[in-house]
């Protein structure tokens, strides 16, 4: 018979599969080449696609596009004719 200390250390059970530490990252500050410094960003919805939504990160000062992000989610696709 295994000792309880072999399978658990504190409240962590090492026999269970690992849990996700986070679902998604959200950028709050990115480097803007036009402003030449790290700036807060705005997240703008660009596209709604069957596999998820695409967002663009914009500089709050000059509105330069600083990057994009896809948020994937499962959806039931309905085609209207």
N, CA, C and O atoms as a Maestro MAE file, in Angstrom:
{
 s_m_m2io_version
 :::
 2.0.0
}

f_m_ct {
 s_m_title
 :::
 protein
 m_atom[324] {
  # First column is atom index #
  i_m_mmod_type
  r_m_x_coord
  r_m_y_coord
  r_m_z_coord
  i_m_residue_number
  s_m_chain_name
  s_m_pdb_residue_name
  s_m_pdb_atom_name
  i_m_atomic_number
  :::
  1 25 0.840 -1.187 0.000 1 A "UNK " " N  " 7
  2 3 0.000 0.000 0.000 1 A "UNK " " CA " 6
  3 2 0.885 1.251 0.000 1 A "UNK " " C  " 6
  4 15 1.873 1.326 0.731 1 A "UNK " " O  " 8
  5 25 0.517 2.227 -0.829 2 A "UNK " " N  " 7
  6 3 1.316 3.446 -0.925 2 A "UNK " " CA " 6
  7 2 1.054 4.358 0.260 2 A "UNK " " C  " 6
  8 15 -0.047 4.422 0.806 2 A "UNK " " O  " 8
  9 25 2.088 5.041 0.624 3 A "UNK " " N  " 7
  10 3 1.969 6.043 1.659 3 A "UNK " " CA " 6
  11 2 1.318 7.282 1.053 3 A "UNK " " C  " 6
  12 15 1.519 7.577 -0.125 3 A "UNK " " O  " 8
  13 25 0.544 8.004 1.847 4 A "UNK " " N  " 7
  14 3 -0.138 9.197 1.342 4 A "UNK " " CA " 6
  15 2 0.865 10.246 0.863 4 A "UNK " " C  " 6
  16 15 0.571 11.007 -0.059 4 A "UNK " " O  " 8
  17 25 2.042 10.292 1.478 5 A "UNK " " N  " 7
  18 3 3.062 11.262 1.079 5 A "UNK " " CA " 6
  19 2 3.617 10.960 -0.312 5 A "UNK " " C  " 6
  20 15 4.148 11.857 -0.968 5 A "UNK " " O  " 8
  21 25 3.503 9.708 -0.775 6 A "UNK " " N  " 7
  22 3 3.994 9.349 -2.101 6 A "UNK " " CA " 6
  23 2 3.158 9.970 -3.219 6 A "UNK " " C  " 6
  24 15 3.683 10.263 -4.293 6 A "UNK " " O  " 8
  25 25 1.882 10.170 -2.979 7 A "UNK " " N  " 7
  26 3 0.994 10.676 -4.030 7 A "UNK " " CA " 6
  27 2 0.605 12.131 -3.837 7 A "UNK " " C  " 6
  28 15 0.143 12.768 -4.784 7 A "UNK " " O  " 8
  29 25 0.778 12.675 -2.641 8 A "UNK " " N  " 7
  30 3 0.387 14.057 -2.398 8 A "UNK " " CA " 6
  31 2 1.483 14.794 -1.646 8 A "UNK " " C  " 6
  32 15 2.157 14.226 -0.787 8 A "UNK " " O  " 8
  33 25 1.646 16.047 -1.976 9 A "UNK " " N  " 7
  34 3 2.553 16.926 -1.257 9 A "UNK " " CA " 6
  35 2 1.752 18.180 -0.955 9 A "UNK " " C  " 6
  36 15 1.473 18.967 -1.860 9 A "UNK " " O  " 8
  37 25 1.384 18.377 0.279 10 A "UNK " " N  " 7
  38 3 0.493 19.476 0.606 10 A "UNK " " CA " 6
  39 2 -0.884 19.178 0.039 10 A "UNK " " C  " 6
  40 15 -1.452 18.122 0.316 10 A "UNK " " O  " 8
  41 25 -1.431 20.099 -0.755 11 A "UNK " " N  " 7
  42 3 -2.735 19.907 -1.387 11 A "UNK " " CA " 6
  43 2 -2.618 19.539 -2.857 11 A "UNK " " C  " 6
  44 15 -3.635 19.468 -3.546 11 A "UNK " " O  " 8
  45 25 -1.416 19.303 -3.358 12 A "UNK " " N  " 7
  46 3 -1.208 18.989 -4.772 12 A "UNK " " CA " 6
  47 2 -1.233 17.482 -4.959 12 A "UNK " " C  " 6
  48 15 -0.468 16.763 -4.316 12 A "UNK " " O  " 8
  49 25 -2.107 16.999 -5.835 13 A "UNK " " N  " 7
  50 3 -2.186 15.572 -6.137 13 A "UNK " " CA " 6
  51 2 -1.441 15.339 -7.444 13 A "UNK " " C  " 6
  52 15 -1.856 15.828 -8.495 13 A "UNK " " O  " 8
  53 25 -0.339 14.591 -7.381 14 A "UNK " " N  " 7
  54 3 0.493 14.378 -8.559 14 A "UNK " " CA " 6
  55 2 0.003 13.234 -9.433 14 A "UNK " " C  " 6
  56 15 0.573 12.997 -10.498 14 A "UNK " " O  " 8
  57 25 -1.045 12.513 -9.012 15 A "UNK " " N  " 7
  58 3 -1.611 11.443 -9.828 15 A "UNK " " CA " 6
  59 2 -2.670 11.955 -10.794 15 A "UNK " " C  " 6
  60 15 -3.030 11.249 -11.736 15 A "UNK " " O  " 8
  61 25 -3.176 13.160 -10.583 16 A "UNK " " N  " 7
  62 3 -4.201 13.721 -11.471 16 A "UNK " " CA " 6
  63 2 -3.533 14.482 -12.612 16 A "UNK " " C  " 6
  64 15 -2.401 14.943 -12.463 16 A "UNK " " O  " 8
  65 25 -4.222 14.621 -13.759 17 A "UNK " " N  " 7
  66 3 -3.638 15.376 -14.874 17 A "UNK " " CA " 6
  67 2 -3.480 16.846 -14.503 17 A "UNK " " C  " 6
  68 15 -4.256 17.357 -13.695 17 A "UNK " " O  " 8
  69 25 -2.494 17.538 -15.073 18 A "UNK " " N  " 7
  70 3 -2.282 18.951 -14.742 18 A "UNK " " CA " 6
  71 2 -3.450 19.813 -15.215 18 A "UNK " " C  " 6
  72 15 -4.051 19.555 -16.258 18 A "UNK " " O  " 8
  73 25 -3.754 20.834 -14.432 19 A "UNK " " N  " 7
  74 3 -4.811 21.774 -14.787 19 A "UNK " " CA " 6
  75 2 -4.197 22.962 -15.512 19 A "UNK " " C  " 6
  76 15 -3.022 23.278 -15.329 19 A "UNK " " O  " 8
  77 25 -5.006 23.613 -16.334 20 A "UNK " " N  " 7
  78 3 -4.520 24.805 -17.031 20 A "UNK " " CA " 6
  79 2 -4.335 25.936 -16.029 20 A "UNK " " C  " 6
  80 15 -5.185 26.162 -15.168 20 A "UNK " " O  " 8
  81 25 -3.226 26.637 -16.147 21 A "UNK " " N  " 7
  82 3 -2.953 27.749 -15.252 21 A "UNK " " CA " 6
  83 2 -3.673 29.017 -15.706 21 A "UNK " " C  " 6
  84 15 -3.951 29.896 -14.890 21 A "UNK " " O  " 8
  85 25 -3.975 29.116 -16.990 22 A "UNK " " N  " 7
  86 3 -4.658 30.277 -17.531 22 A "UNK " " CA " 6
  87 2 -5.399 29.850 -18.782 22 A "UNK " " C  " 6
  88 15 -5.065 28.835 -19.392 22 A "UNK " " O  " 8
  89 25 -6.405 30.623 -19.165 23 A "UNK " " N  " 7
  90 3 -7.149 30.325 -20.387 23 A "UNK " " CA " 6
  91 2 -6.551 31.095 -21.561 23 A "UNK " " C  " 6
  92 15 -6.259 30.510 -22.604 23 A "UNK " " O  " 8
  93 25 -6.367 32.412 -21.394 24 A "UNK " " N  " 7
  94 3 -5.824 33.251 -22.466 24 A "UNK " " CA " 6
  95 2 -5.084 34.434 -21.855 24 A "UNK " " C  " 6
  96 15 -5.374 34.859 -20.736 24 A "UNK " " O  " 8
  97 25 -4.131 34.951 -22.605 25 A "UNK " " N  " 7
  98 3 -3.444 36.176 -22.211 25 A "UNK " " CA " 6
  99 2 -4.167 37.367 -22.819 25 A "UNK " " C  " 6
  100 15 -4.728 37.265 -23.910 25 A "UNK " " O  " 8
  101 25 -4.155 38.484 -22.127 26 A "UNK " " N  " 7
  102 3 -4.671 39.746 -22.645 26 A "UNK " " CA " 6
  103 2 -3.542 40.767 -22.570 26 A "UNK " " C  " 6
  104 15 -2.979 40.992 -21.498 26 A "UNK " " O  " 8
  105 25 -3.213 41.377 -23.684 27 A "UNK " " N  " 7
  106 3 -2.170 42.407 -23.693 27 A "UNK " " CA " 6
  107 2 -2.751 43.704 -23.145 27 A "UNK " " C  " 6
  108 15 -3.849 44.105 -23.533 27 A "UNK " " O  " 8
  109 25 -2.033 44.353 -22.259 28 A "UNK " " N  " 7
  110 3 -2.465 45.651 -21.747 28 A "UNK " " CA " 6
  111 2 -1.507 46.753 -22.184 28 A "UNK " " C  " 6
  112 15 -1.909 47.909 -22.319 28 A "UNK " " O  " 8
  113 25 -0.233 46.399 -22.406 29 A "UNK " " N  " 7
  114 3 0.784 47.357 -22.845 29 A "UNK " " CA " 6
  115 2 1.650 46.673 -23.892 29 A "UNK " " C  " 6
  116 15 2.113 45.551 -23.684 29 A "UNK " " O  " 8
  117 25 1.871 47.352 -25.027 30 A "UNK " " N  " 7
  118 3 2.750 46.856 -26.086 30 A "UNK " " CA " 6
  119 2 3.641 47.992 -26.564 30 A "UNK " " C  " 6
  120 15 3.329 49.163 -26.348 30 A "UNK " " O  " 8
  121 25 4.758 47.648 -27.218 31 A "UNK " " N  " 7
  122 3 5.658 48.665 -27.757 31 A "UNK " " CA " 6
  123 2 5.085 49.215 -29.056 31 A "UNK " " C  " 6
  124 15 4.714 48.452 -29.948 31 A "UNK " " O  " 8
  125 25 5.013 50.539 -29.164 32 A "UNK " " N  " 7
  126 3 4.547 51.206 -30.381 32 A "UNK " " CA " 6
  127 2 5.756 51.788 -31.113 32 A "UNK " " C  " 6
  128 15 6.458 52.633 -30.558 32 A "UNK " " O  " 8
  129 25 6.015 51.347 -32.362 33 A "UNK " " N  " 7
  130 3 7.168 51.875 -33.100 33 A "UNK " " CA " 6
  131 2 7.011 53.347 -33.485 33 A "UNK " " C  " 6
  132 15 8.006 54.059 -33.619 33 A "UNK " " O  " 8
  133 25 5.793 53.801 -33.661 34 A "UNK " " N  " 7
  134 3 5.575 55.208 -34.016 34 A "UNK " " CA " 6
  135 2 5.811 56.120 -32.805 34 A "UNK " " C  " 6
  136 15 6.459 57.159 -32.930 34 A "UNK " " O  " 8
  137 25 5.285 55.732 -31.631 35 A "UNK " " N  " 7
  138 3 5.478 56.524 -30.408 35 A "UNK " " CA " 6
  139 2 6.837 56.254 -29.757 35 A "UNK " " C  " 6
  140 15 7.296 57.032 -28.920 35 A "UNK " " O  " 8
  141 25 7.476 55.146 -30.146 36 A "UNK " " N  " 7
  142 3 8.784 54.735 -29.643 36 A "UNK " " CA " 6
  143 2 8.809 54.519 -28.135 36 A "UNK " " C  " 6
  144 15 9.757 54.904 -27.450 36 A "UNK " " O  " 8
  145 25 7.741 53.891 -27.633 37 A "UNK " " N  " 7
  146 3 7.675 53.534 -26.213 37 A "UNK " " CA " 6
  147 2 6.564 52.513 -26.000 37 A "UNK " " C  " 6
  148 15 5.746 52.273 -26.888 37 A "UNK " " O  " 8
  149 25 6.546 51.926 -24.826 38 A "UNK " " N  " 7
  150 3 5.470 51.006 -24.467 38 A "UNK " " CA " 6
  151 2 4.227 51.828 -24.135 38 A "UNK " " C  " 6
  152 15 4.290 52.786 -23.365 38 A "UNK " " O  " 8
  153 25 3.111 51.446 -24.722 39 A "UNK " " N  " 7
  154 3 1.875 52.220 -24.562 39 A "UNK " " CA " 6
  155 2 0.716 51.288 -24.211 39 A "UNK " " C  " 6
  156 15 0.754 50.104 -24.544 39 A "UNK " " O  " 8
  157 25 -0.310 51.811 -23.544 40 A "UNK " " N  " 7
  158 3 -1.523 51.017 -23.335 40 A "UNK " " CA " 6
  159 2 -2.194 50.752 -24.682 40 A "UNK " " C  " 6
  160 15 -2.060 51.547 -25.613 40 A "UNK " " O  " 8
  161 25 -2.905 49.648 -24.783 41 A "UNK " " N  " 7
  162 3 -3.531 49.281 -26.053 41 A "UNK " " CA " 6
  163 2 -5.041 49.157 -25.914 41 A "UNK " " C  " 6
  164 15 -5.577 48.927 -24.830 41 A "UNK " " O  " 8
  165 25 -5.710 49.321 -27.061 42 A "UNK " " N  " 7
  166 3 -7.144 49.059 -27.178 42 A "UNK " " CA " 6
  167 2 -7.307 47.794 -28.002 42 A "UNK " " C  " 6
  168 15 -6.556 47.566 -28.950 42 A "UNK " " O  " 8
  169 25 -8.272 46.984 -27.649 43 A "UNK " " N  " 7
  170 3 -8.540 45.740 -28.372 43 A "UNK " " CA " 6
  171 2 -9.784 45.967 -29.233 43 A "UNK " " C  " 6
  172 15 -10.856 46.287 -28.719 43 A "UNK " " O  " 8
  173 25 -9.625 45.796 -30.565 44 A "UNK " " N  " 7
  174 3 -10.725 46.043 -31.503 44 A "UNK " " CA " 6
  175 2 -11.062 44.750 -32.243 44 A "UNK " " C  " 6
  176 15 -10.166 44.060 -32.730 44 A "UNK " " O  " 8
  177 25 -12.344 44.425 -32.328 45 A "UNK " " N  " 7
  178 3 -12.799 43.242 -33.051 45 A "UNK " " CA " 6
  179 2 -12.654 43.480 -34.546 45 A "UNK " " C  " 6
  180 15 -13.199 44.445 -35.081 45 A "UNK " " O  " 8
  181 25 -11.911 42.589 -35.228 46 A "UNK " " N  " 7
  182 3 -11.708 42.697 -36.674 46 A "UNK " " CA " 6
  183 2 -12.656 41.803 -37.452 46 A "UNK " " C  " 6
  184 15 -13.362 42.271 -38.345 46 A "UNK " " O  " 8
  185 25 -12.678 40.503 -37.113 47 A "UNK " " N  " 7
  186 3 -13.452 39.517 -37.865 47 A "UNK " " CA " 6
  187 2 -14.128 38.533 -36.927 47 A "UNK " " C  " 6
  188 15 -13.603 38.204 -35.863 47 A "UNK " " O  " 8
  189 25 -15.297 38.071 -37.336 48 A "UNK " " N  " 7
  190 3 -15.958 36.953 -36.670 48 A "UNK " " CA " 6
  191 2 -15.931 35.803 -37.649 48 A "UNK " " C  " 6
  192 15 -16.592 35.844 -38.687 48 A "UNK " " O  " 8
  193 25 -15.168 34.776 -37.318 49 A "UNK " " N  " 7
  194 3 -14.963 33.621 -38.186 49 A "UNK " " CA " 6
  195 2 -15.616 32.391 -37.566 49 A "UNK " " C  " 6
  196 15 -15.904 32.390 -36.369 49 A "UNK " " O  " 8
  197 25 -15.857 31.345 -38.354 50 A "UNK " " N  " 7
  198 3 -16.457 30.124 -37.786 50 A "UNK " " CA " 6
  199 2 -15.626 29.511 -36.658 50 A "UNK " " C  " 6
  200 15 -16.184 28.919 -35.735 50 A "UNK " " O  " 8
  201 25 -14.301 29.646 -36.721 51 A "UNK " " N  " 7
  202 3 -13.460 29.043 -35.688 51 A "UNK " " CA " 6
  203 2 -13.197 29.966 -34.506 51 A "UNK " " C  " 6
  204 15 -12.641 29.521 -33.502 51 A "UNK " " O  " 8
  205 25 -13.579 31.233 -34.592 52 A "UNK " " N  " 7
  206 3 -13.369 32.158 -33.482 52 A "UNK " " CA " 6
  207 2 -13.401 33.598 -33.945 52 A "UNK " " C  " 6
  208 15 -13.861 33.902 -35.046 52 A "UNK " " O  " 8
  209 25 -12.909 34.481 -33.096 53 A "UNK " " N  " 7
  210 3 -12.915 35.914 -33.386 53 A "UNK " " CA " 6
  211 2 -11.483 36.432 -33.453 53 A "UNK " " C  " 6
  212 15 -10.628 36.021 -32.668 53 A "UNK " " O  " 8
  213 25 -11.227 37.342 -34.401 54 A "UNK " " N  " 7
  214 3 -9.899 37.938 -34.551 54 A "UNK " " CA " 6
  215 2 -9.957 39.380 -34.055 54 A "UNK " " C  " 6
  216 15 -10.824 40.156 -34.455 54 A "UNK " " O  " 8
  217 25 -9.017 39.719 -33.177 55 A "UNK " " N  " 7
  218 3 -8.931 41.056 -32.600 55 A "UNK " " CA " 6
  219 2 -7.622 41.712 -33.012 55 A "UNK " " C  " 6
  220 15 -6.639 41.036 -33.316 55 A "UNK " " O  " 8
  221 25 -7.627 43.046 -33.016 56 A "UNK " " N  " 7
  222 3 -6.435 43.834 -33.322 56 A "UNK " " CA " 6
  223 2 -6.131 44.707 -32.112 56 A "UNK " " C  " 6
  224 15 -7.041 45.263 -31.498 56 A "UNK " " O  " 8
  225 25 -4.849 44.826 -31.770 57 A "UNK " " N  " 7
  226 3 -4.416 45.710 -30.693 57 A "UNK " " CA " 6
  227 2 -3.942 47.023 -31.296 57 A "UNK " " C  " 6
  228 15 -3.090 47.031 -32.184 57 A "UNK " " O  " 8
  229 25 -4.500 48.147 -30.809 58 A "UNK " " N  " 7
  230 3 -4.177 49.480 -31.317 58 A "UNK " " CA " 6
  231 2 -3.557 50.336 -30.218 58 A "UNK " " C  " 6
  232 15 -3.938 50.238 -29.052 58 A "UNK " " O  " 8
  233 25 -2.595 51.178 -30.603 59 A "UNK " " N  " 7
  234 3 -2.005 52.157 -29.689 59 A "UNK " " CA " 6
  235 2 -3.089 53.163 -29.295 59 A "UNK " " C  " 6
  236 15 -3.826 53.648 -30.154 59 A "UNK " " O  " 8
  237 25 -3.189 53.476 -28.005 60 A "UNK " " N  " 7
  238 3 -4.218 54.418 -27.560 60 A "UNK " " CA " 6
  239 2 -3.897 55.860 -27.951 60 A "UNK " " C  " 6
  240 15 -4.789 56.709 -27.959 60 A "UNK " " O  " 8
  241 25 -2.623 56.150 -28.279 61 A "UNK " " N  " 7
  242 3 -2.240 57.519 -28.612 61 A "UNK " " CA " 6
  243 2 -2.300 57.814 -30.107 61 A "UNK " " C  " 6
  244 15 -2.827 58.852 -30.508 61 A "UNK " " O  " 8
  245 25 -1.761 56.906 -30.949 62 A "UNK " " N  " 7
  246 3 -1.678 57.196 -32.387 62 A "UNK " " CA " 6
  247 2 -2.505 56.231 -33.244 62 A "UNK " " C  " 6
  248 15 -2.545 56.383 -34.465 62 A "UNK " " O  " 8
  249 25 -3.159 55.250 -32.637 63 A "UNK " " N  " 7
  250 3 -4.001 54.251 -33.318 63 A "UNK " " CA " 6
  251 2 -3.229 53.347 -34.278 63 A "UNK " " C  " 6
  252 15 -3.830 52.751 -35.172 63 A "UNK " " O  " 8
  253 25 -1.918 53.235 -34.110 64 A "UNK " " N  " 7
  254 3 -1.105 52.305 -34.900 64 A "UNK " " CA " 6
  255 2 -1.479 50.874 -34.517 64 A "UNK " " C  " 6
  256 15 -1.681 50.576 -33.339 64 A "UNK " " O  " 8
  257 25 -1.572 49.986 -35.514 65 A "UNK " " N  " 7
  258 3 -1.837 48.577 -35.246 65 A "UNK " " CA " 6
  259 2 -0.572 47.939 -34.678 65 A "UNK " " C  " 6
  260 15 0.488 47.997 -35.300 65 A "UNK " " O  " 8
  261 25 -0.684 47.328 -33.493 66 A "UNK " " N  " 7
  262 3 0.478 46.766 -32.810 66 A "UNK " " CA " 6
  263 2 0.479 45.241 -32.791 66 A "UNK " " C  " 6
  264 15 1.449 44.629 -32.345 66 A "UNK " " O  " 8
  265 25 -0.588 44.629 -33.268 67 A "UNK " " N  " 7
  266 3 -0.640 43.172 -33.288 67 A "UNK " " CA " 6
  267 2 -2.070 42.691 -33.363 67 A "UNK " " C  " 6
  268 15 -3.011 43.484 -33.359 67 A "UNK " " O  " 8
  269 25 -2.221 41.376 -33.431 68 A "UNK " " N  " 7
  270 3 -3.560 40.790 -33.495 68 A "UNK " " CA " 6
  271 2 -3.603 39.522 -32.657 68 A "UNK " " C  " 6
  272 15 -2.572 38.990 -32.244 68 A "UNK " " O  " 8
  273 25 -4.820 39.054 -32.418 69 A "UNK " " N  " 7
  274 3 -5.029 37.876 -31.582 69 A "UNK " " CA " 6
  275 2 -6.266 37.138 -32.060 69 A "UNK " " C  " 6
  276 15 -7.280 37.757 -32.384 69 A "UNK " " O  " 8
  277 25 -6.181 35.807 -32.104 70 A "UNK " " N  " 7
  278 3 -7.339 34.964 -32.415 70 A "UNK " " CA " 6
  279 2 -7.831 34.338 -31.119 70 A "UNK " " C  " 6
  280 15 -7.048 33.763 -30.364 70 A "UNK " " O  " 8
  281 25 -9.122 34.450 -30.866 71 A "UNK " " N  " 7
  282 3 -9.749 33.765 -29.740 71 A "UNK " " CA " 6
  283 2 -10.589 32.647 -30.322 71 A "UNK " " C  " 6
  284 15 -11.627 32.889 -30.938 71 A "UNK " " O  " 8
  285 25 -10.134 31.421 -30.122 72 A "UNK " " N  " 7
  286 3 -10.799 30.259 -30.696 72 A "UNK " " CA " 6
  287 2 -11.891 29.762 -29.764 72 A "UNK " " C  " 6
  288 15 -11.722 29.731 -28.545 72 A "UNK " " O  " 8
  289 25 -13.022 29.369 -30.361 73 A "UNK " " N  " 7
  290 3 -14.097 28.752 -29.600 73 A "UNK " " CA " 6
  291 2 -14.909 27.865 -30.532 73 A "UNK " " C  " 6
  292 15 -15.002 28.116 -31.733 73 A "UNK " " O  " 8
  293 25 -15.485 26.838 -29.962 74 A "UNK " " N  " 7
  294 3 -16.303 25.934 -30.765 74 A "UNK " " CA " 6
  295 2 -17.712 26.504 -30.877 74 A "UNK " " C  " 6
  296 15 -18.298 26.943 -29.887 74 A "UNK " " O  " 8
  297 25 -18.243 26.489 -32.086 75 A "UNK " " N  " 7
  298 3 -19.598 26.987 -32.338 75 A "UNK " " CA " 6
  299 2 -20.314 26.027 -33.265 75 A "UNK " " C  " 6
  300 15 -19.689 25.299 -34.037 75 A "UNK " " O  " 8
  301 25 -21.608 26.037 -33.180 76 A "UNK " " N  " 7
  302 3 -22.413 25.319 -34.161 76 A "UNK " " CA " 6
  303 2 -22.566 26.231 -35.368 76 A "UNK " " C  " 6
  304 15 -23.077 27.345 -35.251 76 A "UNK " " O  " 8
  305 25 -22.129 25.763 -36.517 77 A "UNK " " N  " 7
  306 3 -22.185 26.567 -37.732 77 A "UNK " " CA " 6
  307 2 -23.532 26.352 -38.408 77 A "UNK " " C  " 6
  308 15 -23.926 25.223 -38.697 77 A "UNK " " O  " 8
  309 25 -24.227 27.454 -38.653 78 A "UNK " " N  " 7
  310 3 -25.518 27.399 -39.333 78 A "UNK " " CA " 6
  311 2 -25.398 28.151 -40.647 78 A "UNK " " C  " 6
  312 15 -24.970 29.305 -40.666 78 A "UNK " " O  " 8
  313 25 -25.768 27.515 -41.734 79 A "UNK " " N  " 7
  314 3 -25.705 28.136 -43.051 79 A "UNK " " CA " 6
  315 2 -27.120 28.494 -43.478 79 A "UNK " " C  " 6
  316 15 -28.001 27.636 -43.534 79 A "UNK " " O  " 8
  317 25 -27.324 29.763 -43.776 80 A "UNK " " N  " 7
  318 3 -28.632 30.239 -44.232 80 A "UNK " " CA " 6
  319 2 -28.615 30.380 -45.739 80 A "UNK " " C  " 6
  320 15 -27.701 30.977 -46.308 80 A "UNK " " O  " 8
  321 25 -29.629 29.828 -46.380 81 A "UNK " " N  " 7
  322 3 -29.715 29.910 -47.840 81 A "UNK " " CA " 6
  323 2 -30.952 30.687 -48.224 81 A "UNK " " C  " 6
  324 15 -31.219 30.875 -49.411 81 A "UNK " " O  " 8
  :::
 }
 m_bond[323] {
  # First column is bond index #
  i_m_from
  i_m_to
  i_m_order
  :::
  1 1 2 1
  2 2 3 1
  3 3 4 2
  4 3 5 1
  5 5 6 1
  6 6 7 1
  7 7 8 2
  8 7 9 1
  9 9 10 1
  10 10 11 1
  11 11 12 2
  12 11 13 1
  13 13 14 1
  14 14 15 1
  15 15 16 2
  16 15 17 1
  17 17 18 1
  18 18 19 1
  19 19 20 2
  20 19 21 1
  21 21 22 1
  22 22 23 1
  23 23 24 2
  24 23 25 1
  25 25 26 1
  26 26 27 1
  27 27 28 2
  28 27 29 1
  29 29 30 1
  30 30 31 1
  31 31 32 2
  32 31 33 1
  33 33 34 1
  34 34 35 1
  35 35 36 2
  36 35 37 1
  37 37 38 1
  38 38 39 1
  39 39 40 2
  40 39 41 1
  41 41 42 1
  42 42 43 1
  43 43 44 2
  44 43 45 1
  45 45 46 1
  46 46 47 1
  47 47 48 2
  48 47 49 1
  49 49 50 1
  50 50 51 1
  51 51 52 2
  52 51 53 1
  53 53 54 1
  54 54 55 1
  55 55 56 2
  56 55 57 1
  57 57 58 1
  58 58 59 1
  59 59 60 2
  60 59 61 1
  61 61 62 1
  62 62 63 1
  63 63 64 2
  64 63 65 1
  65 65 66 1
  66 66 67 1
  67 67 68 2
  68 67 69 1
  69 69 70 1
  70 70 71 1
  71 71 72 2
  72 71 73 1
  73 73 74 1
  74 74 75 1
  75 75 76 2
  76 75 77 1
  77 77 78 1
  78 78 79 1
  79 79 80 2
  80 79 81 1
  81 81 82 1
  82 82 83 1
  83 83 84 2
  84 83 85 1
  85 85 86 1
  86 86 87 1
  87 87 88 2
  88 87 89 1
  89 89 90 1
  90 90 91 1
  91 91 92 2
  92 91 93 1
  93 93 94 1
  94 94 95 1
  95 95 96 2
  96 95 97 1
  97 97 98 1
  98 98 99 1
  99 99 100 2
  100 99 101 1
  101 101 102 1
  102 102 103 1
  103 103 104 2
  104 103 105 1
  105 105 106 1
  106 106 107 1
  107 107 108 2
  108 107 109 1
  109 109 110 1
  110 110 111 1
  111 111 112 2
  112 111 113 1
  113 113 114 1
  114 114 115 1
  115 115 116 2
  116 115 117 1
  117 117 118 1
  118 118 119 1
  119 119 120 2
  120 119 121 1
  121 121 122 1
  122 122 123 1
  123 123 124 2
  124 123 125 1
  125 125 126 1
  126 126 127 1
  127 127 128 2
  128 127 129 1
  129 129 130 1
  130 130 131 1
  131 131 132 2
  132 131 133 1
  133 133 134 1
  134 134 135 1
  135 135 136 2
  136 135 137 1
  137 137 138 1
  138 138 139 1
  139 139 140 2
  140 139 141 1
  141 141 142 1
  142 142 143 1
  143 143 144 2
  144 143 145 1
  145 145 146 1
  146 146 147 1
  147 147 148 2
  148 147 149 1
  149 149 150 1
  150 150 151 1
  151 151 152 2
  152 151 153 1
  153 153 154 1
  154 154 155 1
  155 155 156 2
  156 155 157 1
  157 157 158 1
  158 158 159 1
  159 159 160 2
  160 159 161 1
  161 161 162 1
  162 162 163 1
  163 163 164 2
  164 163 165 1
  165 165 166 1
  166 166 167 1
  167 167 168 2
  168 167 169 1
  169 169 170 1
  170 170 171 1
  171 171 172 2
  172 171 173 1
  173 173 174 1
  174 174 175 1
  175 175 176 2
  176 175 177 1
  177 177 178 1
  178 178 179 1
  179 179 180 2
  180 179 181 1
  181 181 182 1
  182 182 183 1
  183 183 184 2
  184 183 185 1
  185 185 186 1
  186 186 187 1
  187 187 188 2
  188 187 189 1
  189 189 190 1
  190 190 191 1
  191 191 192 2
  192 191 193 1
  193 193 194 1
  194 194 195 1
  195 195 196 2
  196 195 197 1
  197 197 198 1
  198 198 199 1
  199 199 200 2
  200 199 201 1
  201 201 202 1
  202 202 203 1
  203 203 204 2
  204 203 205 1
  205 205 206 1
  206 206 207 1
  207 207 208 2
  208 207 209 1
  209 209 210 1
  210 210 211 1
  211 211 212 2
  212 211 213 1
  213 213 214 1
  214 214 215 1
  215 215 216 2
  216 215 217 1
  217 217 218 1
  218 218 219 1
  219 219 220 2
  220 219 221 1
  221 221 222 1
  222 222 223 1
  223 223 224 2
  224 223 225 1
  225 225 226 1
  226 226 227 1
  227 227 228 2
  228 227 229 1
  229 229 230 1
  230 230 231 1
  231 231 232 2
  232 231 233 1
  233 233 234 1
  234 234 235 1
  235 235 236 2
  236 235 237 1
  237 237 238 1
  238 238 239 1
  239 239 240 2
  240 239 241 1
  241 241 242 1
  242 242 243 1
  243 243 244 2
  244 243 245 1
  245 245 246 1
  246 246 247 1
  247 247 248 2
  248 247 249 1
  249 249 250 1
  250 250 251 1
  251 251 252 2
  252 251 253 1
  253 253 254 1
  254 254 255 1
  255 255 256 2
  256 255 257 1
  257 257 258 1
  258 258 259 1
  259 259 260 2
  260 259 261 1
  261 261 262 1
  262 262 263 1
  263 263 264 2
  264 263 265 1
  265 265 266 1
  266 266 267 1
  267 267 268 2
  268 267 269 1
  269 269 270 1
  270 270 271 1
  271 271 272 2
  272 271 273 1
  273 273 274 1
  274 274 275 1
  275 275 276 2
  276 275 277 1
  277 277 278 1
  278 278 279 1
  279 279 280 2
  280 279 281 1
  281 281 282 1
  282 282 283 1
  283 283 284 2
  284 283 285 1
  285 285 286 1
  286 286 287 1
  287 287 288 2
  288 287 289 1
  289 289 290 1
  290 290 291 1
  291 291 292 2
  292 291 293 1
  293 293 294 1
  294 294 295 1
  295 295 296 2
  296 295 297 1
  297 297 298 1
  298 298 299 1
  299 299 300 2
  300 299 301 1
  301 301 302 1
  302 302 303 1
  303 303 304 2
  304 303 305 1
  305 305 306 1
  306 306 307 1
  307 307 308 2
  308 307 309 1
  309 309 310 1
  310 310 311 1
  311 311 312 2
  312 311 313 1
  313 313 314 1
  314 314 315 1
  315 315 316 2
  316 315 317 1
  317 317 318 1
  318 318 319 1
  319 319 320 2
  320 319 321 1
  321 321 322 1
  322 322 323 1
  323 323 324 2
  :::
 }
}
